[in-house]
Amino acid sequence: MTIENTIFLLKDGSVGTLCLPDATAENGKAMLRYLYQVSSETPYTGRSAEDVALLTVEDQVAWLQKSLDSKDSISFICVQNGQVIGSCEVELLLWKRCRHRARLGLSVLKDYWGLGVGSAMLAHMLNILRGFNYIRQVELEVYETNTRARGLYEKYGFRITSVQPDALQLDDGTMLDAYHMVCRL
């Protein structure tokens, strides 16, 4: 699915662009750099840096092409000065009984935390989803110690509906619970 490029101001006065780039090797490399950096900076992504190191540029080009062609997902990235600084993706559930639901994932590079990148991406995605008359709720998981992300989601109307114990194991063996959150559209 394609989206229109959207330009927004970060809290520091700089400019970011929400877009879905073409499926080229250059953009695949940029996505791979982003995924490796974000997975190295925070334990809250499902993939570790070691997991991302197993991905190839071709994998990322295929992901970009799938995102452009897909009817069951919506994806975009945030770019500043040619660097990917954030990513947002929603999977639309197409089964008849679950068609009213969408699952969201969002990440931002640590240097851009607190500058409004996550807010811009989340607000943009929720606005896109409100255009689908059959989607009634957006769902996500956030880990118990990720209070910054949880606060962002709550600001946009997400509420905790359940807890999954021991959903994520950190490198040191610590287990974190996941909060399942839902936002009604």
C-alpha positions in Angstrom: 0.0 0.0 0.0 1.4 3.4 -0.9 1.1 6.5 1.3 1.7 10.1 0.6 4.9 11.6 1.9 4.2 13.7 5.0 6.6 16.4 6.3 6.5 17.3 10.0 8.5 19.4 12.5 10.4 17.7 15.3 10.5 19.4 18.7 14.0 20.6 18.0 12.8 22.5 14.9 14.3 20.1 12.4 12.2 18.4 9.7 11.2 14.7 9.3 9.4 13.0 6.5 7.1 10.0 6.8 7.3 7.9 3.6 7.5 4.5 2.1 10.6 4.4 -0.2 11.0 2.4 -3.4 12.3 -1.1 -3.1 15.9 -0.4 -4.2 19.2 -1.9 -2.9 20.1 1.6 -1.5 16.9 1.8 0.5 17.3 -1.9 1.6 20.8 -1.0 3.0 19.3 2.0 4.8 16.6 -0.2 6.4 19.2 -2.7 7.4 21.4 0.0 9.1 18.3 1.3 10.9 17.2 -2.1 12.1 20.7 -3.0 13.4 21.0 0.3 15.2 17.6 0.3 16.8 18.0 -3.3 17.9 21.4 -2.4 19.4 20.0 0.6 21.3 17.0 -0.9 23.0 16.1 -4.3 24.4 12.4 -3.6 23.5 12.5 -4.9 19.9 11.7 -8.5 19.2 14.9 -8.9 17.3 18.4 -8.6 18.8 21.3 -7.0 16.9 22.5 -10.6 16.3 19.2 -11.5 14.7 19.3 -8.5 12.4 22.9 -9.3 11.4 21.4 -12.4 9.8 19.2 -10.3 7.4 20.4 -9.3 4.0 19.9 -6.3 1.8 17.8 -8.5 -0.4 15.5 -9.3 2.6 14.9 -5.6 3.2 14.3 -4.9 -0.5 11.7 -7.7 -0.5 10.1 -6.2 2.7 9.9 -2.8 1.0 8.4 -4.3 -2.1 5.9 -6.3 0.0 5.0 -3.1 1.8 4.4 -1.3 -1.4 2.2 -4.1 -2.9 0.4 -5.3 0.3 -3.3 -5.1 0.9 -3.0 -6.5 4.4 -0.3 -4.2 5.9 0.5 -0.5 6.0 4.1 0.5 6.5 6.1 3.7 6.5 9.4 5.1 7.8 10.5 8.4 9.1 13.6 9.9 7.4 15.7 12.9 8.3 18.6 14.1 6.1 18.6 10.8 4.3 18.7 8.6 7.4 15.9 6.3 8.6 15.1 7.4 12.1 11.8 5.6 12.7 9.6 2.8 11.4 5.8 2.1 11.8 3.9 -0.9 10.5 0.4 -2.2 10.9 -0.9 -5.6 10.0 -4.5 -5.7 9.0 -6.3 -8.9 10.0 -8.2 -10.1 7.1 -10.1 -13.0 8.6 -13.8 -12.3 8.6 -14.2 -12.5 12.4 -11.0 -10.5 13.1 -11.2 -8.0 10.2 -12.0 -5.1 12.6 -8.5 -5.4 14.2 -5.1 -4.1 13.2 -1.7 -4.9 14.9 0.8 -2.1 15.2 4.6 -2.0 15.7 6.7 1.2 16.0 10.3 2.0 16.7 12.5 5.1 16.8 16.3 5.6 17.0 17.4 6.6 20.5 18.9 9.9 19.4 15.3 11.0 18.4 13.4 9.9 21.5 11.5 12.8 23.0 11.5 14.8 19.7 8.0 13.9 18.6 8.9 11.2 16.0 6.9 8.5 17.7 4.0 10.8 18.1 4.1 11.9 14.5 4.2 8.3 13.2 1.5 7.1 15.6 -0.9 10.0 14.9 -0.3 9.5 11.1 -1.0 5.7 11.3 -4.1 6.2 13.4 -5.4 8.8 10.9 -4.8 6.3 8.0 -6.6 3.5 9.9 -9.6 5.7 10.7 -10.1 5.8 6.9 -10.9 2.1 6.9 -14.5 2.0 8.0 -14.2 -1.7 9.1 -11.2 -1.3 11.5 -12.5 -0.7 15.0 -9.4 -1.3 17.1 -5.6 -1.1 16.9 -3.6 -3.5 19.1 0.1 -3.6 20.2 2.4 -5.0 22.8 4.7 -3.0 25.0 7.1 -4.4 27.5 6.6 -3.6 31.2 9.8 -1.5 31.7 9.3 0.6 28.5 7.5 3.4 30.3 8.3 6.0 27.6 6.5 4.0 24.9 3.7 3.1 27.2 3.1 6.8 27.9 3.0 7.6 24.2 0.5 4.9 23.5 -1.7 6.0 26.5 -1.6 9.6 25.2 -3.2 8.4 22.0 -5.9 6.3 23.7 -4.4 2.9 24.1 -5.3 1.0 27.2 -3.9 -2.2 28.8 -6.2 -5.1 28.3 -4.0 -8.0 29.4 -0.6 -9.0 30.5 1.6 -11.8 29.0 4.1 -13.0 31.6 7.7 -13.6 30.6 7.1 -12.4 27.0 10.7 -11.2 26.4 14.0 -12.5 27.7 16.8 -9.9 27.9 20.4 -10.8 27.2 21.1 -11.0 31.0 18.3 -13.5 31.4 15.8 -11.0 32.9 12.2 -11.8 31.8 9.8 -9.0 31.0 6.0 -9.1 30.9 4.3 -7.7 27.8 1.2 -5.4 28.2 -1.3 -6.0 25.4 -2.8 -2.6 24.6 -5.8 -1.6 22.5 -7.0 1.7 21.1 -10.6 1.8 19.9 -11.0 3.9 16.8 
